[in-house]
């Protein structure tokens, strides 16, 4: 009877060790999976934010360049059409008359 009780105790002890070991492996495995999953989510989230930020900065930079370029073209166009062309026209049209008038007036003075 003692032998049987001892055998049951040893078997129970061994069973306990097996359960403990398997439980420890399960906990470790599940913890590793959770850590890995959370790390993947963090990396993915941070990567998405980096991509979004860099894309946003690129778009903003390119848009600024386009706006600047177009604004320069508009300014050049306006200067050409509103200042240079009218000035040229006025000079070509009125300068000979002014010079002639000036000549006549200065001749009369003498």
C-alpha positions as CSV (number, residue, x, y, z in Angstrom):
1,X,0.0,0.0,0.0
2,X,2.8,2.4,0.8
3,X,4.5,1.6,-2.4
4,X,1.3,2.4,-4.2
5,X,0.9,5.7,-2.3
6,X,4.4,6.6,-3.1
7,X,3.9,5.8,-6.7
8,X,0.8,8.0,-6.8
9,X,2.7,10.8,-5.2
10,X,5.5,10.6,-7.6
11,X,3.1,10.4,-10.5
12,X,1.2,13.4,-9.2
13,X,4.5,15.3,-8.7
14,X,5.5,14.4,-12.3
15,X,2.1,15.4,-13.6
16,X,2.4,18.7,-11.7
17,X,5.8,19.4,-13.3
18,X,4.5,18.6,-16.8
19,X,1.5,20.9,-16.2
20,X,3.7,23.7,-14.8
21,X,6.2,23.3,-17.7
22,X,3.4,23.3,-20.4
23,X,1.7,26.2,-18.7
24,X,4.9,28.1,-18.6
25,X,5.6,27.4,-22.3
26,X,2.0,28.4,-23.2
27,X,2.3,31.7,-21.2
28,X,5.7,32.4,-22.8
29,X,4.4,31.6,-26.3
30,X,1.2,33.7,-25.9
31,X,3.2,36.6,-24.3
32,X,5.7,36.5,-27.3
33,X,2.7,36.5,-29.7
34,X,1.1,39.5,-27.9
35,X,4.4,41.4,-27.8
36,X,5.1,40.6,-31.4
37,X,1.6,41.7,-32.5
38,X,1.7,44.9,-30.5
39,X,5.2,45.7,-31.8
40,X,4.0,45.1,-35.3
41,X,1.1,47.4,-34.7
42,X,3.3,50.1,-33.3
43,X,5.8,49.8,-36.2
44,X,3.0,49.9,-38.7
45,X,1.3,52.9,-37.0
46,X,4.6,54.8,-36.8
47,X,5.5,53.9,-40.4
48,X,2.1,55.1,-41.5
49,X,2.5,58.4,-39.6
50,X,6.0,58.9,-41.1
51,X,4.7,58.2,-44.6
52,X,1.8,60.5,-44.1
53,X,3.9,63.3,-42.7
54,X,6.6,63.0,-45.5
55,X,3.9,62.8,-48.2
56,X,2.2,65.8,-46.7
57,X,5.5,67.7,-46.6
58,X,6.3,66.7,-50.2
59,X,2.8,67.8,-51.4
60,X,3.1,71.1,-49.5
61,X,6.6,71.8,-50.8
62,X,5.6,71.0,-54.4
63,X,2.4,73.0,-54.1
64,X,4.4,75.9,-52.8
65,X,6.8,75.7,-55.7
66,X,3.9,75.5,-58.2
67,X,2.2,78.5,-56.5
68,X,5.5,80.5,-56.5
69,X,6.2,79.7,-60.1
70,X,2.7,80.6,-61.2
71,X,2.8,83.8,-59.2
72,X,6.1,84.8,-60.8
73,X,4.6,84.2,-64.2
74,X,1.5,86.3,-63.4
75,X,3.7,89.1,-62.0
76,X,5.9,89.0,-65.1
77,X,2.9,89.0,-67.4
78,X,1.3,91.9,-65.5
79,X,4.5,93.9,-65.6
80,X,4.9,93.3,-69.3
81,X,1.3,94.1,-70.2
82,X,0.4,96.8,-67.7
83,X,3.7,98.6,-67.5
84,X,6.2,97.9,-70.2
85,X,3.9,97.8,-73.2
86,X,1.9,100.9,-72.2
87,X,5.1,102.7,-71.5
88,X,6.6,101.8,-74.8
89,X,3.4,102.7,-76.5
90,X,3.2,106.1,-74.8
91,X,6.9,106.8,-75.6
92,X,6.5,105.9,-79.2
93,X,3.3,107.9,-79.6
94,X,4.0,111.0,-77.5
95,X,7.7,111.4,-77.4
96,X,8.1,112.7,-80.9
97,X,5.3,115.2,-80.3
98,X,6.9,116.3,-77.1
99,X,10.3,116.7,-78.7
100,X,8.8,118.7,-81.5
101,X,6.9,120.9,-79.1
102,X,10.1,121.3,-77.0
103,X,12.1,122.3,-80.1
104,X,9.4,124.8,-81.2
105,X,9.2,126.3,-77.7
106,X,12.9,126.6,-77.3
107,X,13.2,128.2,-80.8
108,X,10.6,130.7,-79.8
109,X,12.5,131.6,-76.6
110,X,15.5,132.5,-78.6
